[in-house]
């Protein structure tokens, strides 16, 4: 984008007031002018304003124009220097130009059309230098991000399947990909939300620009703020250098905010500002930066409940939920299980060094009959494990180890984040008194948490947001101690 002449301020320095007035008269229309009557005043203005061009008289008391430009480099290293002179020291100025200390020089008396052209060229040069630096920072940040991503495991490799539920999701991806609208992906853990986010990016006009991922649940609030918005050197202990944030790295591309439901409340306000205005500040800086980023977010959490509890801002929810896509759990895609299993078999063949190259029909039926609380990610682990233990050319049902999971496809109930009906609608349709419905809902939530954690009480308590002793009490109250795999633990439950 070509800058307009008044996009950036120009500092004019001259110890003669008449010369400053002449500059104001000729160039105040069309240019942003700051005027200083000497070097000391000029340096003060440079400390306060992001000046693009410095136009200075060469012969001034206390400090020459060249000396001023050298001092200005320590404050505004990108500023473009232009010298105005009426004396015969042109050779000195040409040497300065050759050394890169001065962009151009203007001799007195000057022609306003020539000066106007020089100022326009200087502003364009400043803009190009800034843009090159910004792109360089973005490229370095993205290279570092890609290096970190290359060392991390990637979950599914590709979207596999032809089931009606999956085709409905891909149809929505096709509809929204060609836009710049914000997308919210909802569904259980392990359903492939990142794959869908990548598919949206790849099929958009931003495909050639970065796709950057941030897991909002994996980082503490302070670290996450630095990851998202970047930080300046010395902003906090350990900030040994300036670092661009993920919004800067993703400029022009797509930023994927995974587990956005876990975003701390204090950061939700800053994220809302970026979504509304495209502006933010690095940690430790007051300089406002902009970024053109398409945000795709994902969560397995019930955002509506979080809003009711005050843990998620309703205005941010509306900004993120412009185009929601609900990803179906694997138990609703039984027709895709065989294709997914074959895909994971091929993918891990080199790592497992397995002889098996396929599945017996009975093994596929065993996979299809399972509820898959961990969804596609759990299927991948089961297939890899089966490939390791298999001794023949095919994997049979005996090699398919599904673990101690008790859920069946028919008995499993999807969590609220993936259900089309709200909790209020479900409660309204349920028979019995309000007390009975609340009791039944609590039983279902506890059962789902314990079975989803495969009997790990500590993990189940964390998922419910309560402590372990409270969960024991609730299990005993509802007669659910039989869900515990360890009988001794059940007997130790508090009375």
HUVENDA-V437249 format. One record per residue. N is the residue number from 0. SS is DSSP state (H for helix, E for strand, L for the rest). Layout:
BEGIN
n: {N | N}
ss: {SS | SS}
END
This chain:
BEGIN
n: {0 | 1 | 2 | 3 | 4 | 5 | 6 | 7 | 8 | 9 | 10 | 11 | 12 | 13 | 14 | 15 | 16 | 17 | 18 | 19 | 20 | 21 | 22 | 23 | 24 | 25 | 26 | 27 | 28 | 29 | 30 | 31 | 32 | 33 | 34 | 35 | 36 | 37 | 38 | 39 | 40 | 41 | 42 | 43 | 44 | 45 | 46 | 47 | 48 | 49 | 50 | 51 | 52 | 53 | 54 | 55 | 56 | 57 | 58 | 59 | 60 | 61 | 62 | 63 | 64 | 65 | 66 | 67 | 68 | 69 | 70 | 71 | 72 | 73 | 74 | 75 | 76 | 77 | 78 | 79 | 80 | 81 | 82 | 83 | 84 | 85 | 86 | 87 | 88 | 89 | 90 | 91 | 92 | 93 | 94 | 95 | 96 | 97 | 98 | 99 | 100 | 101 | 102 | 103 | 104 | 105 | 106 | 107 | 108 | 109 | 110 | 111 | 112 | 113 | 114 | 115 | 116 | 117 | 118 | 119 | 120 | 121 | 122 | 123 | 124 | 125 | 126 | 127 | 128 | 129 | 130 | 131 | 132 | 133 | 134 | 135 | 136 | 137 | 138 | 139 | 140 | 141 | 142 | 143 | 144 | 145 | 146 | 147 | 148 | 149 | 150 | 151 | 152 | 153 | 154 | 155 | 156 | 157 | 158 | 159 | 160 | 161 | 162 | 163 | 164 | 165 | 166 | 167 | 168 | 169 | 170 | 171 | 172 | 173 | 174 | 175 | 176 | 177 | 178 | 179 | 180 | 181 | 182 | 183 | 184 | 185 | 186 | 187 | 188 | 189 | 190 | 191 | 192 | 193 | 194 | 195 | 196 | 197 | 198 | 199 | 200 | 201 | 202 | 203 | 204 | 205 | 206 | 207 | 208 | 209 | 210 | 211 | 212 | 213 | 214 | 215 | 216 | 217 | 218 | 219 | 220 | 221 | 222 | 223 | 224 | 225 | 226 | 227 | 228 | 229 | 230 | 231 | 232 | 233 | 234 | 235 | 236 | 237 | 238 | 239 | 240 | 241 | 242 | 243 | 244 | 245 | 246 | 247 | 248 | 249 | 250 | 251 | 252 | 253 | 254 | 255 | 256 | 257 | 258 | 259 | 260 | 261 | 262 | 263 | 264 | 265 | 266 | 267 | 268 | 269 | 270 | 271 | 272 | 273 | 274 | 275 | 276 | 277 | 278 | 279 | 280 | 281 | 282 | 283 | 284 | 285 | 286 | 287 | 288 | 289 | 290 | 291 | 292 | 293 | 294 | 295 | 296 | 297 | 298 | 299 | 300 | 301 | 302 | 303 | 304 | 305 | 306 | 307 | 308 | 309 | 310 | 311 | 312 | 313 | 314 | 315 | 316 | 317 | 318 | 319 | 320 | 321 | 322 | 323 | 324 | 325 | 326 | 327 | 328 | 329 | 330 | 331 | 332 | 333 | 334 | 335 | 336 | 337 | 338 | 339 | 340 | 341 | 342 | 343 | 344 | 345 | 346 | 347 | 348 | 349 | 350 | 351 | 352 | 353 | 354 | 355 | 356 | 357 | 358 | 359 | 360 | 361 | 362 | 363 | 364 | 365 | 366 | 367 | 368 | 369 | 370 | 371 | 372 | 373 | 374 | 375 | 376 | 377 | 378 | 379 | 380 | 381 | 382 | 383 | 384 | 385 | 386 | 387 | 388 | 389 | 390 | 391 | 392 | 393 | 394 | 395 | 396 | 397 | 398 | 399 | 400 | 401 | 402 | 403 | 404 | 405 | 406 | 407 | 408 | 409 | 410 | 411 | 412 | 413 | 414 | 415 | 416 | 417 | 418 | 419 | 420 | 421 | 422 | 423 | 424 | 425 | 426 | 427 | 428 | 429 | 430 | 431 | 432 | 433 | 434 | 435 | 436 | 437 | 438 | 439 | 440 | 441 | 442 | 443 | 444 | 445 | 446 | 447 | 448 | 449 | 450 | 451 | 452 | 453 | 454 | 455 | 456 | 457 | 458 | 459 | 460 | 461 | 462 | 463 | 464 | 465 | 466 | 467 | 468 | 469 | 470 | 471 | 472 | 473 | 474 | 475 | 476 | 477 | 478 | 479 | 480 | 481 | 482 | 483 | 484 | 485 | 486 | 487 | 488 | 489 | 490 | 491 | 492 | 493 | 494}
ss: {L | L | L | L | L | L | L | L | E | E | E | E | E | L | L | L | H | H | H | H | H | H | H | H | H | H | H | L | L | L | L | E | E | E | E | E | L | L | H | H | H | H | H | H | H | H | H | H | L | L | E | E | E | E | E | E | E | L | L | L | L | L | L | L | H | H | H | H | H | H | H | H | H | L | L | L | L | L | L | E | E | E | E | E | E | L | L | L | L | H | H | H | H | H | H | H | H | H | L | L | L | L | L | E | E | E | E | L | L | L | L | H | H | H | H | H | H | H | H | H | H | H | H | H | H | H | H | H | H | H | H | H | H | H | H | H | H | H | H | H | H | H | H | H | H | H | H | H | H | H | L | L | L | L | L | L | L | L | L | L | L | L | L | H | H | H | H | H | H | H | H | H | H | H | H | H | H | L | L | L | L | L | E | E | E | E | L | L | L | L | L | L | H | H | H | H | H | H | H | H | H | H | L | L | L | L | L | L | L | L | E | E | E | E | E | L | L | L | L | L | H | H | H | H | H | H | H | H | H | E | E | L | L | L | L | L | L | L | L | L | L | L | E | E | L | H | H | H | H | L | L | L | L | E | E | E | E | E | L | H | H | H | L | L | H | H | H | H | H | H | H | H | H | H | H | H | H | L | E | E | E | L | E | L | L | L | L | E | E | E | L | L | L | E | E | E | E | E | E | L | L | L | H | H | H | H | H | H | L | L | L | L | L | H | H | H | H | H | H | H | L | L | E | E | E | E | L | L | L | H | H | H | L | H | H | H | H | H | H | H | H | H | H | H | H | H | H | L | H | H | H | H | L | L | L | L | L | E | E | L | H | H | H | H | H | H | H | H | L | E | L | L | L | L | H | H | H | H | H | H | H | H | H | H | H | H | H | H | H | L | L | L | L | E | E | L | H | H | H | L | L | L | L | L | L | L | L | E | L | L | L | L | L | L | L | H | H | H | L | L | L | L | H | H | H | H | H | H | H | L | L | L | L | H | H | H | H | H | H | H | H | H | H | H | H | H | H | H | H | H | H | H | L | L | L | L | H | H | H | H | H | H | H | H | L | L | L | H | H | H | H | H | H | H | H | H | H | L | L | L | H | H | H | L | L | L | H | H | H | H | H | L | L | L | L}
END
